[in-house]
Amino acid sequence: MNMKNDDRSFSSLNNKYLIEELIYNETKEMNNYQLLEYFKKSVEESSLKDWWNSIKKLD
């Protein structure tokens, strides 16, 4: 198995942490209802919109 060190994986991990921090800072004062609405809106505005709508139909 080739264990080549890929620098992109490190920057991807760093981006993950930066995004988590951003979301935390945007949502830390929200109550549960506001938090749920925040994530619903975020999904509706993202590339996951079609996927989200397809699984909502399964309920």
ABEGO torsion letter per residue (X at the ends): XBABBBAAAAAAAAAAAAAAAAAAAAAAABBAAAAAAAAAAAAAABAAAAAAAAAAAAX
